[in-house]
Amino acid sequence: MTVTVDQIRKAMAITARVIETEPYGEKVWPIFERLERELAVREDRDARLKAALAYDAAEAKKVKAAKKRRTVNPLYADIVASRDQSDG
């Protein structure tokens, strides 16, 4: 079972409330710190994945634009056209 970022945040809020209101609150401080670390790991992971996917999308756009701009020597136009049709 995977724990979501929202579940981690909710657990942090509950733990913070216990730390602030209960006489034994300081004893759960290590749990709060663990939740903070897990949240940081998840957010860092998500940010890194988004950055990689954004880069990939940008590169795909560049390749697509380059293909549209491509000029073909008229002597080879038939060869290129048949190759492009076979590529799909």
Buried (B, 14 or more C-beta within 10 A) or exposed (E): EEEEEEEBEEBBEBBBEBBEEEEEBEEBEEBBEBBEEBBEEBEEEEEEEEEEEEEEEEEEEEEEEEEEEEEEEEEEEEEEEEEEEEEE
